[in-house]
Structures are given as C-alpha cells and as structure tokens.
C-alpha cells in the first residue's frame, strides 16, 4: 500500500493496515493529526484539545506494536464528542453549566475504544446538551462547516448536534469520531458534511457515562469517512454493559466481514410518506438515483407505507423535551458543574445557577418538557405522544414484512448558512424530519454521502434496518457508497484563515 503524501488523508482502515505493518508509527500519524487540529481552529470543531495525552497514548501503542501486540484500533487517533465522559479530561456537553466539569470516570463507549488501542485527540464541539440541528447552540460558539457553496464565502453549519465530530471527520482532523443520535444528531450532520454516520439500534452501545438528553432515544455511534470505517469503529464501541439497564445482551457481529456480501436478492423499501411537498428537487433526484443504484446491483425496489410518519416530529418534540426536563434537573449548582455566586438561600442557588448555566434552546426544551408533564397536560400531550410512538414503531414492523432495508433521504436539504434559521425554531426542527422516526422506533440508521448539489454541497441517503441488523444496513450502505463513488472533499480554506 502506497502511503499518502499527507498521513491525514488515510481512511481508518488504511491507517490500521499501515500502522500494523509499521509503515508509519502511531506517534507520526498522531502528530500529523495534532497539527491538522491546530491548523483548523477557525472551524471551532474542538472544545478541548489533548495533544499531550494523544502523544503519550500513541507512544504506548508503538511500544505494544514493537512487541507484536496489535489490538483492533491500535494507535489510531480519534475525536470524541464532548458528551462522553472522559476521565481527567474536561467534559462540557457544550454547556456553560458544565464548563468546569472534569469527570472522575470514563464512559463505557470510550473505555471500549481505549481498550481497543485508540488514541484521544480531543473533545469535539456540539449543540448544548445535544439540543440542536446546526451546532449553533453551543456555549463555545458555532462550529463552522469545512464546506462552502460554490462561489461563496458564507459560513455554513455542519449540522447538529454532533457538528464538531462531523466537521472533524470531513476536514481530515481525525480518522473517525464518536457522535450521539437522539433524533438524527449523527446522521444529519454526516449527510451535510459528506461523511458516513451510523446510529445503531437502541441498546447496542452503552449509554453509561454519556451525558443524558432523552434517555429512551439517545444512542452512541460512529462518524467516519467510509462505511468500512464505520463497521470497524462500531464493532469496538458496542458491548453489553451491566451499568446500563437498557444495554442489550446480544453478541456484536464482525460488521466488517459482511460488508461485501452485496445486495442481490434484498428488498429495498421506499416509504411513500417520505416524499414531501416543497422538498428541493435535488433530494428526490438523489433518492431516485439511490434506488436505481441498488436495483442495478440486484436488489428489488418495493414501495412501502409508514402511515404515522406525519406525527413523528410532534411526537418527538414532546417525548424528547419531557425526558430532557427530567434529566437536566440534576444540574442545580450543588454537586458538580458551575455554581452561582452571591446567593441567599438554596432556592436562589438553584435559580441563578440554572439561569446562568443553560442557554436559550435548552431552557426552551426544559419549559416544553415540564409543561407536557404537568398536571392537566400529561394525558393530553405526553401520554398521547407515547401512544403515537408505539404506532410509529408498529409501522416499521409492518414495513419490514415487505422489505429488508428502507432507503430514504437523510435531510430535507443541504447545509444552510449560520444564523439563517436560528430565529425560527420550527424551521430548525424540520431538519430532522427524515431521522426522528428511527429513534422513536429504536432502529439502526446509516447516512451515506451520495452526491453534491448544484452549489457543490453534500447530500446523503439514509438506510434504515431491522432492530440489531446493523450488518445488513452496513452491507447495503457499502453498495450505495460503491455506486455513488463520492470523492469530493472540502477546500481547506481555513488554513489561510
């Protein structure tokens, strides 16, 4: 294998091979990424950089490699969304209220990655408490997408909430990154940055040590450059965990082994309810093209119905804020995080700490959640939303009687300019219209880059599978990736910034 001129151009699979074969040391590879992260500070993709820790971890990997010890991710530098607790490294969840929080423990997912030999480059910026679709709600300022529209210098959003991880992968600042997905927060930013994003089945990856947003929806997953890389990272991230009661004790397959199985004989479902009035023609065009690619490789295309799709967004924006209002009650200035000064009593401490610590979007969702859970409104809103959630999940069960995987758009359009939608929360929430159903049903979903708009911005296709059938989703994703042959990369304008 010929080494690229710039080591940051490796895919994770290529880097794994090169490091294991000692064609490049982990320390050399890590040093190249540390330099890339520093050069890309204008993107604001990282909240905390950890170059010293990265170098130390890389040196330890090189020592192991010298002894012939090669773990699955040995010496490979990754970025971690700042929602995962990392022992001894600040973890902020993009919020002022946790801006000084240094966890004394490690999340299960990140511990799995370190046990596999991975190297920590730093913690990536994100929407505050993962609440957002554009990475503009972070206390540390918005992440700027590495992409720009053709002929324009307007700063674009990288999607959210895992925007820092998406920007880092897209701009070659890491080999891969972790994200979390509550309503599309891995798949949506991956789609608008030309990256691969995988949301596994609910329960596949442990939630222990991940700062909670909505506990029945949150799921960790990988953000990568290729589908193969996603398969490699997911294998390392996933595990059963006795510390997480929602973790499912099902063996984790070797996802990489089945990637090239092909789609011949598979039935690909096209949900008719996902054809939306007012969607850009490019979305329908890329969707149709995706179906044609899979059909040409031997898959059968069938139309299916998900009749309760139109209720998904309102259902999600009742269930998620309700759970958030409960989860975020723990941030009160007493036990950890920021504590308000000059308070008179305990109530004053709670009020001032929370008022200063939370941003506008988080406050909005806490208020919505508290409202729908309150006496007199619980039955009218929350209970009804839970019933609809059951019907949405049942829709998928029925659809999968007719097909093996669903093919849909990942987003209703490409990346938009920073500030373009911040004044209209409903317009912002619509960015997750194609993704929230998957979280409500607890299913696996994958976003794969499929093409560019006329302005040169990435568009992604989403694949949705049966529960715990990530292997088939990744296999079909690999077929889409092969046909799309998406090789576009953003111009590195930030190096001159």
GIJO-V477170 format. One record per residue. N is the residue number from 1. SS is DSSP state (H for helix, E for strand, C for the rest). D_LAST is the distance of its C-alpha to the last C-alpha in Angstrom with 1 decimal. Layout:
n | ss | d_last
N | SS | D_LAST
N | SS | D_LAST
This chain:
n | ss | d_last
1 | C | 33.9
2 | C | 31.4
3 | C | 28.3
4 | C | 24.9
5 | C | 22.9
6 | C | 20.2
7 | H | 22.2
8 | H | 19.7
9 | H | 20.9
10 | C | 24.3
11 | C | 25.8
12 | H | 27.6
13 | H | 31.0
14 | H | 29.9
15 | H | 28.6
16 | H | 31.8
17 | H | 33.9
18 | H | 32.0
19 | H | 32.1
20 | H | 35.8
21 | C | 36.7
22 | C | 35.0
23 | C | 32.9
24 | C | 30.0
25 | C | 30.3
26 | H | 28.9
27 | H | 27.4
28 | H | 25.6
29 | H | 24.4
30 | H | 23.3
31 | H | 21.6
32 | H | 19.4
33 | H | 18.5
34 | H | 17.9
35 | H | 15.4
36 | H | 13.7
37 | H | 13.8
38 | H | 12.3
39 | H | 9.3
40 | C | 8.9
41 | H | 9.3
42 | H | 6.8
43 | H | 9.6
44 | C | 12.2
45 | C | 14.6
46 | E | 16.6
47 | E | 18.8
48 | E | 20.3
49 | E | 19.4
50 | C | 22.5
51 | H | 21.9
52 | H | 25.3
53 | H | 27.2
54 | H | 25.5
55 | H | 26.5
56 | H | 30.0
57 | H | 30.5
58 | H | 29.5
59 | H | 31.9
60 | H | 34.6
61 | H | 34.1
62 | H | 34.4
63 | H | 37.6
64 | H | 39.0
65 | H | 38.1
66 | H | 40.0
67 | C | 43.0
68 | C | 42.7
69 | C | 41.6
70 | C | 39.1
71 | C | 38.3
72 | C | 36.8
73 | C | 33.1
74 | C | 33.7
75 | C | 30.6
76 | C | 28.1
77 | E | 24.9
78 | E | 24.4
79 | E | 22.5
80 | E | 24.7
81 | E | 24.4
82 | C | 24.9
83 | C | 28.3
84 | E | 30.0
85 | C | 31.7
86 | E | 30.9
87 | C | 33.3
88 | C | 32.0
89 | E | 28.4
90 | E | 27.3
91 | C | 27.7
92 | C | 26.6
93 | C | 27.0
94 | C | 24.0
95 | C | 26.5
96 | H | 27.1
97 | H | 30.7
98 | H | 29.8
99 | C | 26.9
100 | C | 29.2
101 | C | 31.1
102 | E | 31.5
103 | C | 33.9
104 | C | 36.9
105 | C | 37.2
106 | C | 35.3
107 | C | 35.2
108 | H | 37.5
109 | H | 34.8
110 | H | 32.5
111 | H | 35.6
112 | H | 36.6
113 | H | 33.3
114 | H | 33.7
115 | H | 37.3
116 | C | 36.2
117 | C | 34.1
118 | C | 30.5
119 | E | 27.8
120 | E | 25.8
121 | E | 22.0
122 | E | 21.6
123 | E | 22.1
124 | E | 20.0
125 | C | 19.3
126 | C | 21.8
127 | C | 23.6
128 | H | 26.0
129 | H | 29.1
130 | H | 27.9
131 | C | 28.8
132 | C | 26.5
133 | C | 25.5
134 | C | 21.8
135 | C | 20.4
136 | C | 20.2
137 | C | 23.1
138 | C | 21.7
139 | C | 22.4
140 | C | 19.0
141 | C | 17.1
142 | C | 16.3
143 | C | 14.7
144 | C | 12.3
145 | C | 13.6
146 | C | 11.9
147 | C | 13.9
148 | C | 13.7
149 | C | 16.9
150 | C | 17.8
151 | C | 16.9
152 | C | 15.0
153 | C | 11.6
154 | C | 13.4
155 | C | 12.3
156 | E | 15.1
157 | C | 17.2
158 | C | 17.8
159 | C | 21.4
160 | C | 23.3
161 | C | 24.6
162 | C | 23.3
163 | H | 19.8
164 | H | 18.1
165 | H | 20.4
166 | H | 19.9
167 | H | 16.1
168 | H | 16.7
169 | H | 19.3
170 | H | 17.6
171 | C | 14.4
172 | C | 16.9
173 | C | 16.2
174 | C | 20.0
175 | C | 23.2
176 | E | 24.3
177 | E | 24.1
178 | E | 26.8
179 | E | 26.9
180 | E | 29.7
181 | C | 31.2
182 | C | 33.4
183 | C | 33.3
184 | C | 30.7
185 | C | 27.8
186 | C | 27.4
187 | H | 28.4
188 | H | 26.6
189 | H | 23.0
190 | H | 23.9
191 | H | 25.0
192 | H | 22.0
193 | C | 19.6
194 | C | 21.9
195 | C | 23.2
196 | E | 26.8
197 | E | 28.0
198 | E | 31.5
199 | E | 33.5
200 | C | 36.7
201 | C | 40.1
202 | C | 40.5
203 | C | 42.1
204 | C | 40.7
205 | C | 38.1
206 | C | 39.1
207 | C | 37.7
208 | C | 38.8
209 | C | 36.1
210 | E | 33.7
211 | C | 33.2
212 | C | 35.4
213 | C | 34.5
214 | C | 37.4
215 | C | 39.6
216 | C | 41.4
217 | C | 38.3
218 | C | 35.6
219 | C | 35.1
220 | E | 32.7
221 | E | 31.5
222 | E | 29.1
223 | E | 25.8
224 | E | 25.4
225 | C | 24.4
226 | C | 28.0
227 | H | 31.4
228 | H | 32.8
229 | H | 30.2
230 | H | 31.0
231 | H | 34.7
232 | H | 34.2
233 | H | 32.2
234 | H | 34.5
235 | H | 37.5
236 | H | 36.2
237 | H | 35.2
238 | C | 38.5
239 | C | 41.6
240 | C | 44.5
241 | C | 44.2
242 | C | 47.2
243 | C | 44.9
244 | C | 43.8
245 | C | 46.8
246 | C | 45.0
247 | C | 44.1
248 | C | 46.3
249 | C | 48.4
250 | C | 47.9
251 | C | 47.2
252 | C | 43.6
253 | C | 44.0
254 | C | 42.2
255 | H | 39.8
256 | H | 38.6
257 | H | 42.2
258 | H | 42.8
259 | H | 39.6
260 | H | 41.2
261 | H | 44.4
262 | C | 43.6
263 | C | 44.4
264 | C | 47.7
265 | C | 50.2
266 | C | 47.7
267 | E | 47.9
268 | E | 44.6
269 | E | 45.0
270 | E | 43.3
271 | E | 43.7
272 | H | 44.7
273 | H | 43.5
274 | H | 39.9
275 | C | 40.1
276 | C | 38.9
277 | C | 39.5
278 | C | 36.4
279 | C | 34.2
280 | C | 32.0
281 | H | 34.0
282 | H | 31.3
283 | H | 32.1
284 | H | 35.8
285 | H | 35.1
286 | H | 33.1
287 | H | 35.7
288 | H | 38.6
289 | H | 36.9
290 | H | 36.6
291 | H | 40.4
292 | H | 41.2
293 | H | 39.3
294 | H | 41.3
295 | H | 44.5
296 | H | 44.1
297 | C | 44.0
298 | C | 47.2
299 | C | 46.4
300 | E | 48.4
301 | E | 46.6
302 | E | 48.5
303 | E | 47.9
304 | E | 48.2
305 | C | 48.3
306 | C | 46.5
307 | C | 48.3
308 | C | 46.9
309 | H | 43.2
310 | H | 43.2
311 | H | 43.9
312 | H | 41.1
313 | H | 38.4
314 | H | 40.9
315 | H | 42.4
316 | H | 39.1
317 | H | 38.1
318 | H | 41.5
319 | H | 41.7
320 | H | 38.1
321 | H | 38.1
322 | H | 41.7
323 | H | 40.8
324 | H | 37.6
325 | H | 39.8
326 | H | 42.1
327 | H | 39.5
328 | H | 37.5
329 | H | 40.7
330 | H | 40.3
331 | C | 37.4
332 | C | 39.6
333 | C | 38.5
334 | C | 41.6
335 | C | 40.9
336 | C | 37.2
337 | C | 33.8
338 | C | 33.3
339 | C | 36.5
340 | C | 37.0
341 | C | 38.4
342 | C | 41.4
343 | C | 43.2
344 | C | 47.0
345 | C | 48.0
346 | H | 46.9
347 | H | 46.3
348 | H | 44.1
349 | H | 42.1
350 | H | 41.6
351 | H | 40.7
352 | H | 38.2
353 | H | 36.5
354 | H | 36.0
355 | H | 35.1
356 | H | 32.4
357 | H | 31.3
358 | C | 30.9
359 | C | 28.5
360 | H | 29.8
361 | H | 29.7
362 | H | 31.5
363 | H | 34.0
364 | H | 34.6
365 | H | 35.5
366 | H | 37.6
367 | H | 39.6
368 | H | 40.1
369 | H | 41.1
370 | H | 43.5
371 | H | 45.0
372 | H | 45.8
373 | C | 47.4
374 | C | 49.4
375 | C | 53.2
376 | C | 54.2
377 | C | 50.9
378 | H | 50.8
379 | H | 53.2
380 | H | 51.8
381 | H | 48.2
382 | H | 47.6
383 | H | 50.8
384 | H | 50.4
385 | H | 46.8
386 | H | 48.1
387 | H | 50.8
388 | H | 48.4
389 | H | 46.3
390 | H | 49.4
391 | H | 50.0
392 | H | 46.4
393 | H | 46.9
394 | H | 50.3
395 | H | 48.7
396 | H | 46.8
397 | H | 49.9
398 | H | 51.8
399 | H | 49.1
400 | C | 49.0
401 | C | 52.7
402 | C | 51.8
403 | C | 48.6
404 | C | 46.8
405 | E | 43.1
406 | E | 41.6
407 | E | 38.9
408 | E | 36.8
409 | E | 33.4
410 | C | 30.8
411 | C | 29.3
412 | C | 30.4
413 | C | 27.3
414 | C | 23.7
415 | C | 20.7
416 | C | 20.5
417 | E | 18.1
418 | C | 17.3
419 | C | 20.2
420 | C | 22.3
421 | C | 25.1
422 | C | 25.0
423 | C | 27.9
424 | C | 30.1
425 | H | 30.7
426 | H | 33.2
427 | H | 30.8
428 | H | 28.3
429 | H | 31.2
430 | H | 32.1
431 | H | 29.1
432 | H | 31.3
433 | C | 34.4
434 | C | 34.7
435 | C | 34.0
436 | H | 36.0
437 | H | 39.4
438 | H | 38.6
439 | H | 38.1
440 | H | 41.2
441 | H | 43.2
442 | C | 41.6
443 | C | 41.0
444 | C | 38.4
445 | E | 35.7
446 | E | 33.1
447 | E | 30.2
448 | E | 29.5
449 | E | 26.9
450 | E | 29.1
451 | E | 27.2
452 | E | 24.7
453 | C | 25.2
454 | C | 25.4
455 | C | 21.8
456 | C | 20.8
457 | C | 20.5
458 | E | 22.4
459 | E | 25.9
460 | E | 28.1
461 | E | 31.8
462 | E | 33.6
463 | E | 36.6
464 | E | 39.0
465 | E | 41.8
466 | C | 44.9
467 | C | 44.7
468 | C | 44.0
469 | C | 43.7
470 | H | 40.1
471 | H | 41.4
472 | H | 42.4
473 | H | 39.2
474 | H | 37.1
475 | H | 39.5
476 | H | 39.1
477 | H | 35.4
478 | H | 35.5
479 | H | 37.6
480 | H | 35.1
481 | H | 32.2
482 | H | 34.3
483 | H | 35.2
484 | H | 31.8
485 | C | 30.2
486 | C | 26.7
487 | C | 24.4
488 | C | 21.3
489 | C | 17.9
490 | C | 14.5
491 | C | 12.3
492 | C | 9.6
493 | H | 6.7
494 | H | 4.7
495 | H | 5.6
496 | H | 3.8
497 | C | 0.0
